[in-house]
């Protein structure tokens, strides 16, 4: 016989304030930069120029994620 586990309702779950538009945009830009980097790295004939571009996109994504994290931290302190 399977044991039944009772879960908390959605009302009992803690709610987080919605992210600001700036934070959402930073996450989207970071996602796009990582996607571009992975696209270049996934090419079977990845050239040195494409590797440099992929590296630059990955660094940009890391910077954008750092900015998004800082923006989210500031938002939490204000609430």
Buried (B, 14 or more C-beta within 10 A) or exposed (E): EEEEEEEEEEEEEEEEEEBBEBBEBBBEBBEBBBEBBEEBBEEEEEEEEBBEBBEBBBEBBEBBBEBBEEBBEEBEEEE
